[in-house]
Amino acid sequence: MAGVGGGNDFQWCFSQVKGAIDEDVAEADIISTVEFNYSGDLLATGDKGGRVVIFQREQESKNRPHSRGEYNVYSTFQSHEPEFDYLKSLEIEEKINKIRWLPQQNAAHFLLSTNDKTIKLWKISERDKRAEGYNLKDEEGRLRGDPSRITSLRVPVLMPMDLMVEASPRRIFANAHTYHINSISVNSDHETYLSADDLRINLWHLEITDRSFNIVDIKPANMEELTEVITAAECHPHHCNVFVYSSSKGTIRLCDMRAAALCDRHTKFFEEPEDPSSRSFFSEIISSISDVKFSHSGRYMMTRDYLSVKVWDLNMENRPVETYQVHEYLRSKLCSLYENDCIFDKFECCWNGSDSAIMTGSYNNFFRMFDRSTRRDITLEASRESSKPRALLKPRKVCTGGKRKKDEISVDSLDFNKKILHTAWHPKENVIAVAATNNLYIFQDKIN
């Protein structure tokens, strides 16, 4: 990948948009997670209504060899239902917090989905044949009245039928989290995965549902002494014994499961010293890390806090090697963002397939891309206005003061209800998926 846009690099253009255009958006339709599978041929979204929608990329047509296939709905299923915890008198939302694909081992696909309390392993498989010609059942599937009347033996045969995509829950991992689950991450051994809530991280085996190992527990004996919570956790892409977790204090801990069964004592501790001159009432809130992601190479990790994205080298704990400002112009607006609760929004971040660029969201349906080699950045917008096929995305600029230029948008006119929290980058190509409220936008590069 050459860069993120502009100059001699490629430019981004519109490919597709999924979802209704209505102004009145139902809460249940708001997208809460987006994830490509390992090949990039499938794209899964979860929403606040507990549904999972999987899109499959169509094969390239021979008539148009250079056109890349579009993503169309492959399967839709209800993953979680609303529940009620009678012991604690708490409603458990059906909202899908995270989806993680498992590497494909056979014709079927497997994914993990979780709400606040329960993780489920789903199998998505295709069926295009059905058995016909049973001895004891008629064609409708009903049992025949008197088996003694059957005089000849028939061998059932498989007959072709319309393709059916079935989603079935293979495992349900429940009752292991007292607090709300914020992360799940499949380990590189493809046999285990971890799940994290505010105070604990559990390690599961994909075949075993009735027990998990608690590998991190930061709950103090006295809850009044609680000073931080776990905000995100992820397994290393190559070393199955290594994982990281981030905290609301802006720190990241790297743990090695070879060192001890309970990883309360970290192996590495990543923290950037605070600049005393920029300290304010909001410093602690905006330093809370909302997402942590290892690079595909495993050499770096990226963290997202409220105003910036930081890239850390795993070999250097005292400061990040790269810092990118996402929307620094909001620093003067923190007071009003605190009052309308936007300051607590949890933005995610993602790497491109070669780790050369990163992407994260902002407000007003803007999303940001940063090229790590040239240090160039670009702001793009996911909107229906530029949703004509192959329409180029125009870079957007935010005016922070003084005279506003024609193409710029003023900070005061940004819409904080339109926010891009969830994005995903195709693992091999320059295709990105951006969730904007109840719409899923898909953009791709247009080579100049």
C-alpha positions, 0 to 999 in steps of 0.5 A: 500500500502506497499511502492513504490518499492524495499525491501520487497515491491511490484515492478512496472511492465509494463502493456500497452502502448497506442499511435504511436511509430513514431519518428515524433510526431504530436503536436496535439497528445501530451497528455495534461491531464490524469484522472481516474474516481472515480471507476478507471474503466475509464481513460480519456486523453485529447490532444493538438488537442482537443480530449478526449480518454476514456479507459475502463478496461476490466472485469477480465476473469474467465480463468485467475482470477488473471489477472487484466483487460486491458484498451481498447479504450471505446470512442473518441470524439472531445471536443474542436475546435480551435477558434478565438477571433475577439475582441482581435485578439487572437487564442484560442487553442483547447488543453485540459487543464484539465479533471475532472470526476463527480461521477457516478449517473446512467448508464451514465458517465459525465466529464468536459473538458476545453481548455483555455476559454470554459468548457464543460460537456460531457455525455458518454452513451451506446446504444445497442437497437434501435426503429423499426417499425414506422408508419410515417417513413420507415426503413431508417428513411425517412418520408412516402409520404402520411400519409392517406394511412396508414391503420393500427397502428403499435407499434414500438419495441426496437431491439438489435443492436451493442453497441454504445458509444455516447458522447454528450455535455450537457452544455457549460460554456463559456465567463467567463474567460478573462485569460487562464483557468488552473484548474477546480475542482468538489466540494464535493456537486457534484452540483458545481465546480470551474474554475481558470485562472491567476487572477480569480476563478469562482464558477459554478453550473453544471445546470447553464451555463449563469452565475457564481460567481466570488469568487477570484479576484486578478487583481490589478487596475493597471496591472503594479502592478501585482506581482503574478498569480494563478497557480492552484486551488482545492476544498476540498474533503469533505468540500464543502465550502473550497478550495485552490489556489496556486500562482507563488510566491510559496504560497498557500491560503485556503479560506472558502466560509462561511466567505464571498461571495468574498474570496479575504481575505484568511482563511489560508496562507501557505508559507515556509520561504526562505533560504537566503543562497540558493537564486539565480536569479532563486529562484522566478521562481523555487518556483512557484507552478505548481500543488496543490492536497488535499489528499483523507483524506482531512487532507493534501495537496501536492504542486509541484514546479520546483525542489520539492514536499511538503506535508502540514498539513492543521493545520500548515501554517508556513512550510510543514511537508514533502519535497521531492526533485524530481531532485535536480541535476538540480539545477546546470543546471538552467541557461541552463533550463532557456534558453531553457524554460524548467524551466517554465514546469508545472509538476503535482503530484498525491496521491495514493488511501491511501495517503501513497505515491505520484508520480510526473514526471521529464525529460528523461521520468523519474517519481518519487515516494515517500513513506511517511512512510519509506521516500524511493523514487524511479526513474522509466522510461516510455520507449518502451525498457521495454514494454514487458508484465509484465516486471519489471521496473528497478530503474534508477539513475542519476549521478551528478559528479565523476565516473559514475557507469554502470547503472547510467545516467549522468545529461548531457545526460538527454533528456529535450524534453522527460518530464512526466508532467501528471500522474494519480494513480488509486483511489483503486489499484496500477495502474498508468497512465503516459503520455509521450509526445504522449504515455500513459503508464500503469504500475501496481504492481507485488506482490513479 
